[in-house]
Amino acid sequence: MKEFNLIAACAAGIESVVGNELRHLGYHVQVENGRVRFRGTIADILKTNLWLRTADRVKIIMAEFPAQTFDELYEATKQVAWDELLPMDAAFPVAGRSQKSKLHSVPDVQGIVKKAVVDKLAQVYHRHGHLPETGAVFPLEVAINKDQVLLTLDTTGASLFKRGYRIEKGPAPLKENFAAALIYLAHWYPERPFIDPVCGSGTLPIEAALIGHNIAPGFKRHFTCEAWPWVPAALGQEVREQAADLADYDRKLEIHGLDIDGQMITISRLNARQAGLSKEITFKQQALKDFKTTLENGVIVANPPYGQRLSDQTGVRQLYKQMGTVFRPLTTWSKYILTSDLMFENFYGQRANKRRKLYNGALRTDLFQYWGQRKSAHKN
């Protein structure tokens, strides 16, 4: 089976998390800004689309080369063996981006790449004029950075954060793959309690339950490459059956989602039911100031409001103070709090053990980490 050079594209700041996921799946990786490189067959493409929790999409690298002129871009693109993957009737929209490069006009770059691919396919398939583009979709991207061109073919389709379970969302939802990255960064293990005290639409608790039961995040959706004529339908079925066998529904989990807004708790329960996890997570309407627990050695992961608008800032910073008051006595618990308010520690009332810069979409945020002193279950 043919092997491809592949990229798992991801948000800035979580490349190492994606790299670790791929290593655990058995791949050798090369971690770069915004992406992780690896190699694999079409079976590996389906497997990684199904299992990667923190990546955005999986792409096939079609070519890499330098180009400073449109002629160079056209000629190098036309040299690629597009016909090995694209049938005569392939629909191939071309997306584009360019940074710090002489070829800075993205529409022109897209047009040149499109023309080069059309000309190559027309030559190979002995076609004159336009190609039909009535068949399966093969989404191409041309990305130019410092005059280096990267041509890729997207195998995923809708971003991997679209798991298929979120039927309703709140005012500032956390993307599912970003939520999964926060849980991995919190070093949570399924035998430990997990609480999100400001759970919104329930994304963090649901992602924790998926991890806890080892459920493949892409199990309920399909991927663009599955419609390609040279990808056997039986292969997708086989990869899903293998994933189903690996799920551990018998593992007992202690996962809680709390929110002051009763409507958000209703939405959380709907989403958890859609994910098939309504019995695994306890959702409860509760103000953060009233939060307390007798559980120990747990992990709190929270994505509170950031208070970006000045009119919201006072109330949000009051919430941060409440967090400090409520969380500080929980000495065996580790707390991981994401916010764009870089003054967070001042209001929480304690310096974090560690801060990690992450991007929630385009917004710079910090993950403030407070490590608990785990209490041993053994007694002298």
Disulfide bonds with the S-S distance in Angstrom:
none
